[in-house]
């Protein structure tokens, strides 16, 4: 476990908090909108990425529960 982070979720939240602060984003929706634009520009299926991300979250929650 990383010092200062008790769970995978808290580590992820800290990364997003830092990114939002560094880029002056006001809401998570700003970041999500940027990701949608990025996916469209790169020809990446956003919905497929969301499905993969949900699998990651499920795995990380399992890791957090085990530790």
Phi and psi restraints in degrees (range 20) as a CNS / XPLOR table:
assign (resid 1 and name C) (resid 2 and name N)
       (resid 2 and name CA) (resid 2 and name C) 1.0 -76.0 20.0 2
assign (resid 2 and name N) (resid 2 and name CA)
       (resid 2 and name C) (resid 3 and name N) 1.0 141.1 20.0 2
assign (resid 2 and name C) (resid 3 and name N)
       (resid 3 and name CA) (resid 3 and name C) 1.0 -58.8 20.0 2
assign (resid 3 and name N) (resid 3 and name CA)
       (resid 3 and name C) (resid 4 and name N) 1.0 129.2 20.0 2
assign (resid 3 and name C) (resid 4 and name N)
       (resid 4 and name CA) (resid 4 and name C) 1.0 90.7 20.0 2
assign (resid 4 and name N) (resid 4 and name CA)
       (resid 4 and name C) (resid 5 and name N) 1.0 -8.0 20.0 2
assign (resid 4 and name C) (resid 5 and name N)
       (resid 5 and name CA) (resid 5 and name C) 1.0 -123.7 20.0 2
assign (resid 5 and name N) (resid 5 and name CA)
       (resid 5 and name C) (resid 6 and name N) 1.0 120.4 20.0 2
assign (resid 5 and name C) (resid 6 and name N)
       (resid 6 and name CA) (resid 6 and name C) 1.0 -91.6 20.0 2
assign (resid 6 and name N) (resid 6 and name CA)
       (resid 6 and name C) (resid 7 and name N) 1.0 -19.4 20.0 2
assign (resid 6 and name C) (resid 7 and name N)
       (resid 7 and name CA) (resid 7 and name C) 1.0 -146.8 20.0 2
assign (resid 7 and name N) (resid 7 and name CA)
       (resid 7 and name C) (resid 8 and name N) 1.0 164.0 20.0 2
assign (resid 7 and name C) (resid 8 and name N)
       (resid 8 and name CA) (resid 8 and name C) 1.0 -61.7 20.0 2
assign (resid 8 and name N) (resid 8 and name CA)
       (resid 8 and name C) (resid 9 and name N) 1.0 -37.7 20.0 2
assign (resid 8 and name C) (resid 9 and name N)
       (resid 9 and name CA) (resid 9 and name C) 1.0 -63.3 20.0 2
assign (resid 9 and name N) (resid 9 and name CA)
       (resid 9 and name C) (resid 10 and name N) 1.0 -40.8 20.0 2
assign (resid 9 and name C) (resid 10 and name N)
       (resid 10 and name CA) (resid 10 and name C) 1.0 -70.3 20.0 2
assign (resid 10 and name N) (resid 10 and name CA)
       (resid 10 and name C) (resid 11 and name N) 1.0 -32.9 20.0 2
assign (resid 10 and name C) (resid 11 and name N)
       (resid 11 and name CA) (resid 11 and name C) 1.0 -65.4 20.0 2
assign (resid 11 and name N) (resid 11 and name CA)
       (resid 11 and name C) (resid 12 and name N) 1.0 -45.6 20.0 2
assign (resid 11 and name C) (resid 12 and name N)
       (resid 12 and name CA) (resid 12 and name C) 1.0 -62.4 20.0 2
assign (resid 12 and name N) (resid 12 and name CA)
       (resid 12 and name C) (resid 13 and name N) 1.0 -43.9 20.0 2
assign (resid 12 and name C) (resid 13 and name N)
       (resid 13 and name CA) (resid 13 and name C) 1.0 -62.3 20.0 2
assign (resid 13 and name N) (resid 13 and name CA)
       (resid 13 and name C) (resid 14 and name N) 1.0 -38.2 20.0 2
assign (resid 13 and name C) (resid 14 and name N)
       (resid 14 and name CA) (resid 14 and name C) 1.0 -66.4 20.0 2
assign (resid 14 and name N) (resid 14 and name CA)
       (resid 14 and name C) (resid 15 and name N) 1.0 -39.9 20.0 2
assign (resid 14 and name C) (resid 15 and name N)
       (resid 15 and name CA) (resid 15 and name C) 1.0 -63.0 20.0 2
assign (resid 15 and name N) (resid 15 and name CA)
       (resid 15 and name C) (resid 16 and name N) 1.0 -43.4 20.0 2
assign (resid 15 and name C) (resid 16 and name N)
       (resid 16 and name CA) (resid 16 and name C) 1.0 -67.0 20.0 2
assign (resid 16 and name N) (resid 16 and name CA)
       (resid 16 and name C) (resid 17 and name N) 1.0 -42.2 20.0 2
assign (resid 16 and name C) (resid 17 and name N)
       (resid 17 and name CA) (resid 17 and name C) 1.0 -57.0 20.0 2
assign (resid 17 and name N) (resid 17 and name CA)
       (resid 17 and name C) (resid 18 and name N) 1.0 -45.3 20.0 2
assign (resid 17 and name C) (resid 18 and name N)
       (resid 18 and name CA) (resid 18 and name C) 1.0 -64.7 20.0 2
assign (resid 18 and name N) (resid 18 and name CA)
       (resid 18 and name C) (resid 19 and name N) 1.0 -46.1 20.0 2
assign (resid 18 and name C) (resid 19 and name N)
       (resid 19 and name CA) (resid 19 and name C) 1.0 -60.2 20.0 2
assign (resid 19 and name N) (resid 19 and name CA)
       (resid 19 and name C) (resid 20 and name N) 1.0 -43.6 20.0 2
assign (resid 19 and name C) (resid 20 and name N)
       (resid 20 and name CA) (resid 20 and name C) 1.0 -64.1 20.0 2
assign (resid 20 and name N) (resid 20 and name CA)
       (resid 20 and name C) (resid 21 and name N) 1.0 -39.9 20.0 2
assign (resid 20 and name C) (resid 21 and name N)
       (resid 21 and name CA) (resid 21 and name C) 1.0 -66.9 20.0 2
assign (resid 21 and name N) (resid 21 and name CA)
       (resid 21 and name C) (resid 22 and name N) 1.0 -42.7 20.0 2
assign (resid 21 and name C) (resid 22 and name N)
       (resid 22 and name CA) (resid 22 and name C) 1.0 -66.6 20.0 2
assign (resid 22 and name N) (resid 22 and name CA)
       (resid 22 and name C) (resid 23 and name N) 1.0 -26.6 20.0 2
assign (resid 22 and name C) (resid 23 and name N)
       (resid 23 and name CA) (resid 23 and name C) 1.0 -109.5 20.0 2
assign (resid 23 and name N) (resid 23 and name CA)
       (resid 23 and name C) (resid 24 and name N) 1.0 6.2 20.0 2
assign (resid 23 and name C) (resid 24 and name N)
       (resid 24 and name CA) (resid 24 and name C) 1.0 59.7 20.0 2
assign (resid 24 and name N) (resid 24 and name CA)
       (resid 24 and name C) (resid 25 and name N) 1.0 30.5 20.0 2
assign (resid 24 and name C) (resid 25 and name N)
       (resid 25 and name CA) (resid 25 and name C) 1.0 -76.3 20.0 2
assign (resid 25 and name N) (resid 25 and name CA)
       (resid 25 and name C) (resid 26 and name N) 1.0 141.6 20.0 2
assign (resid 25 and name C) (resid 26 and name N)
       (resid 26 and name CA) (resid 26 and name C) 1.0 -95.0 20.0 2
assign (resid 26 and name N) (resid 26 and name CA)
       (resid 26 and name C) (resid 27 and name N) 1.0 -30.5 20.0 2
assign (resid 26 and name C) (resid 27 and name N)
       (resid 27 and name CA) (resid 27 and name C) 1.0 -138.6 20.0 2
assign (resid 27 and name N) (resid 27 and name CA)
       (resid 27 and name C) (resid 28 and name N) 1.0 155.4 20.0 2
assign (resid 27 and name C) (resid 28 and name N)
       (resid 28 and name CA) (resid 28 and name C) 1.0 -56.7 20.0 2
assign (resid 28 and name N) (resid 28 and name CA)
       (resid 28 and name C) (resid 29 and name N) 1.0 -29.2 20.0 2
assign (resid 28 and name C) (resid 29 and name N)
       (resid 29 and name CA) (resid 29 and name C) 1.0 -59.5 20.0 2
assign (resid 29 and name N) (resid 29 and name CA)
       (resid 29 and name C) (resid 30 and name N) 1.0 -31.8 20.0 2
assign (resid 29 and name C) (resid 30 and name N)
       (resid 30 and name CA) (resid 30 and name C) 1.0 -62.5 20.0 2
assign (resid 30 and name N) (resid 30 and name CA)
       (resid 30 and name C) (resid 31 and name N) 1.0 -44.5 20.0 2
assign (resid 30 and name C) (resid 31 and name N)
       (resid 31 and name CA) (resid 31 and name C) 1.0 -67.0 20.0 2
assign (resid 31 and name N) (resid 31 and name CA)
       (resid 31 and name C) (resid 32 and name N) 1.0 -43.5 20.0 2
assign (resid 31 and name C) (resid 32 and name N)
       (resid 32 and name CA) (resid 32 and name C) 1.0 -61.9 20.0 2
assign (resid 32 and name N) (resid 32 and name CA)
       (resid 32 and name C) (resid 33 and name N) 1.0 -42.9 20.0 2
assign (resid 32 and name C) (resid 33 and name N)
       (resid 33 and name CA) (resid 33 and name C) 1.0 -61.0 20.0 2
assign (resid 33 and name N) (resid 33 and name CA)
       (resid 33 and name C) (resid 34 and name N) 1.0 -42.2 20.0 2
assign (resid 33 and name C) (resid 34 and name N)
       (resid 34 and name CA) (resid 34 and name C) 1.0 -61.6 20.0 2
assign (resid 34 and name N) (resid 34 and name CA)
       (resid 34 and name C) (resid 35 and name N) 1.0 -39.7 20.0 2
assign (resid 34 and name C) (resid 35 and name N)
       (resid 35 and name CA) (resid 35 and name C) 1.0 -66.2 20.0 2
assign (resid 35 and name N) (resid 35 and name CA)
       (resid 35 and name C) (resid 36 and name N) 1.0 -40.2 20.0 2
assign (resid 35 and name C) (resid 36 and name N)
       (resid 36 and name CA) (resid 36 and name C) 1.0 -60.9 20.0 2
assign (resid 36 and name N) (resid 36 and name CA)
       (resid 36 and name C) (resid 37 and name N) 1.0 -46.9 20.0 2
assign (resid 36 and name C) (resid 37 and name N)
       (resid 37 and name CA) (resid 37 and name C) 1.0 -59.3 20.0 2
assign (resid 37 and name N) (resid 37 and name CA)
       (resid 37 and name C) (resid 38 and name N) 1.0 -44.5 20.0 2
assign (resid 37 and name C) (resid 38 and name N)
       (resid 38 and name CA) (resid 38 and name C) 1.0 -59.1 20.0 2
assign (resid 38 and name N) (resid 38 and name CA)
       (resid 38 and name C) (resid 39 and name N) 1.0 -48.3 20.0 2
assign (resid 38 and name C) (resid 39 and name N)
       (resid 39 and name CA) (resid 39 and name C) 1.0 -60.4 20.0 2
assign (resid 39 and name N) (resid 39 and name CA)
       (resid 39 and name C) (resid 40 and name N) 1.0 -43.0 20.0 2
assign (resid 39 and name C) (resid 40 and name N)
       (resid 40 and name CA) (resid 40 and name C) 1.0 -63.0 20.0 2
assign (resid 40 and name N) (resid 40 and name CA)
       (resid 40 and name C) (resid 41 and name N) 1.0 -43.1 20.0 2
assign (resid 40 and name C) (resid 41 and name N)
       (resid 41 and name CA) (resid 41 and name C) 1.0 -65.6 20.0 2
assign (resid 41 and name N) (resid 41 and name CA)
       (resid 41 and name C) (resid 42 and name N) 1.0 -32.7 20.0 2
assign (resid 41 and name C) (resid 42 and name N)
       (resid 42 and name CA) (resid 42 and name C) 1.0 -96.4 20.0 2
assign (resid 42 and name N) (resid 42 and name CA)
       (resid 42 and name C) (resid 43 and name N) 1.0 -0.3 20.0 2
assign (resid 42 and name C) (resid 43 and name N)
       (resid 43 and name CA) (resid 43 and name C) 1.0 70.6 20.0 2
assign (resid 43 and name N) (resid 43 and name CA)
       (resid 43 and name C) (resid 44 and name N) 1.0 31.3 20.0 2
assign (resid 43 and name C) (resid 44 and name N)
       (resid 44 and name CA) (resid 44 and name C) 1.0 -100.6 20.0 2
assign (resid 44 and name N) (resid 44 and name CA)
       (resid 44 and name C) (resid 45 and name N) 1.0 134.2 20.0 2
assign (resid 44 and name C) (resid 45 and name N)
       (resid 45 and name CA) (resid 45 and name C) 1.0 -77.2 20.0 2
assign (resid 45 and name N) (resid 45 and name CA)
       (resid 45 and name C) (resid 46 and name N) 1.0 108.2 20.0 2
assign (resid 45 and name C) (resid 46 and name N)
       (resid 46 and name CA) (resid 46 and name C) 1.0 -56.9 20.0 2
assign (resid 46 and name N) (resid 46 and name CA)
       (resid 46 and name C) (resid 47 and name N) 1.0 -45.8 20.0 2
assign (resid 46 and name C) (resid 47 and name N)
       (resid 47 and name CA) (resid 47 and name C) 1.0 -60.2 20.0 2
assign (resid 47 and name N) (resid 47 and name CA)
       (resid 47 and name C) (resid 48 and name N) 1.0 -36.9 20.0 2
assign (resid 47 and name C) (resid 48 and name N)
       (resid 48 and name CA) (resid 48 and name C) 1.0 -65.6 20.0 2
assign (resid 48 and name N) (resid 48 and name CA)
       (resid 48 and name C) (resid 49 and name N) 1.0 -39.5 20.0 2
assign (resid 48 and name C) (resid 49 and name N)
       (resid 49 and name CA) (resid 49 and name C) 1.0 -65.1 20.0 2
assign (resid 49 and name N) (resid 49 and name CA)
       (resid 49 and name C) (resid 50 and name N) 1.0 -38.5 20.0 2
assign (resid 49 and name C) (resid 50 and name N)
       (resid 50 and name CA) (resid 50 and name C) 1.0 -62.5 20.0 2
assign (resid 50 and name N) (resid 50 and name CA)
       (resid 50 and name C) (resid 51 and name N) 1.0 -42.1 20.0 2
assign (resid 50 and name C) (resid 51 and name N)
       (resid 51 and name CA) (resid 51 and name C) 1.0 -61.5 20.0 2
assign (resid 51 and name N) (resid 51 and name CA)
       (resid 51 and name C) (resid 52 and name N) 1.0 -43.2 20.0 2
assign (resid 51 and name C) (resid 52 and name N)
       (resid 52 and name CA) (resid 52 and name C) 1.0 -64.3 20.0 2
assign (resid 52 and name N) (resid 52 and name CA)
       (resid 52 and name C) (resid 53 and name N) 1.0 -42.9 20.0 2
assign (resid 52 and name C) (resid 53 and name N)
       (resid 53 and name CA) (resid 53 and name C) 1.0 -60.8 20.0 2
assign (resid 53 and name N) (resid 53 and name CA)
       (resid 53 and name C) (resid 54 and name N) 1.0 -39.5 20.0 2
assign (resid 53 and name C) (resid 54 and name N)
       (resid 54 and name CA) (resid 54 and name C) 1.0 -64.1 20.0 2
assign (resid 54 and name N) (resid 54 and name CA)
       (resid 54 and name C) (resid 55 and name N) 1.0 -35.9 20.0 2
assign (resid 54 and name C) (resid 55 and name N)
       (resid 55 and name CA) (resid 55 and name C) 1.0 -64.5 20.0 2
assign (resid 55 and name N) (resid 55 and name CA)
       (resid 55 and name C) (resid 56 and name N) 1.0 -42.8 20.0 2
assign (resid 55 and name C) (resid 56 and name N)
       (resid 56 and name CA) (resid 56 and name C) 1.0 -57.9 20.0 2
assign (resid 56 and name N) (resid 56 and name CA)
       (resid 56 and name C) (resid 57 and name N) 1.0 -45.6 20.0 2
assign (resid 56 and name C) (resid 57 and name N)
       (resid 57 and name CA) (resid 57 and name C) 1.0 -61.9 20.0 2
assign (resid 57 and name N) (resid 57 and name CA)
       (resid 57 and name C) (resid 58 and name N) 1.0 -43.5 20.0 2
assign (resid 57 and name C) (resid 58 and name N)
       (resid 58 and name CA) (resid 58 and name C) 1.0 -60.2 20.0 2
assign (resid 58 and name N) (resid 58 and name CA)
       (resid 58 and name C) (resid 59 and name N) 1.0 -44.3 20.0 2
assign (resid 58 and name C) (resid 59 and name N)
       (resid 59 and name CA) (resid 59 and name C) 1.0 -63.5 20.0 2
assign (resid 59 and name N) (resid 59 and name CA)
       (resid 59 and name C) (resid 60 and name N) 1.0 -42.8 20.0 2
assign (resid 59 and name C) (resid 60 and name N)
       (resid 60 and name CA) (resid 60 and name C) 1.0 -66.5 20.0 2
assign (resid 60 and name N) (resid 60 and name CA)
       (resid 60 and name C) (resid 61 and name N) 1.0 -37.4 20.0 2
assign (resid 60 and name C) (resid 61 and name N)
       (resid 61 and name CA) (resid 61 and name C) 1.0 -63.8 20.0 2
assign (resid 61 and name N) (resid 61 and name CA)
       (resid 61 and name C) (resid 62 and name N) 1.0 -37.4 20.0 2
assign (resid 61 and name C) (resid 62 and name N)
       (resid 62 and name CA) (resid 62 and name C) 1.0 -63.9 20.0 2
assign (resid 62 and name N) (resid 62 and name CA)
       (resid 62 and name C) (resid 63 and name N) 1.0 -39.3 20.0 2
assign (resid 62 and name C) (resid 63 and name N)
       (resid 63 and name CA) (resid 63 and name C) 1.0 -64.2 20.0 2
assign (resid 63 and name N) (resid 63 and name CA)
       (resid 63 and name C) (resid 64 and name N) 1.0 -46.1 20.0 2
assign (resid 63 and name C) (resid 64 and name N)
       (resid 64 and name CA) (resid 64 and name C) 1.0 -61.4 20.0 2
assign (resid 64 and name N) (resid 64 and name CA)
       (resid 64 and name C) (resid 65 and name N) 1.0 -41.3 20.0 2
assign (resid 64 and name C) (resid 65 and name N)
       (resid 65 and name CA) (resid 65 and name C) 1.0 -65.8 20.0 2
assign (resid 65 and name N) (resid 65 and name CA)
       (resid 65 and name C) (resid 66 and name N) 1.0 -31.8 20.0 2
assign (resid 65 and name C) (resid 66 and name N)
       (resid 66 and name CA) (resid 66 and name C) 1.0 -78.4 20.0 2
assign (resid 66 and name N) (resid 66 and name CA)
       (resid 66 and name C) (resid 67 and name N) 1.0 -17.8 20.0 2
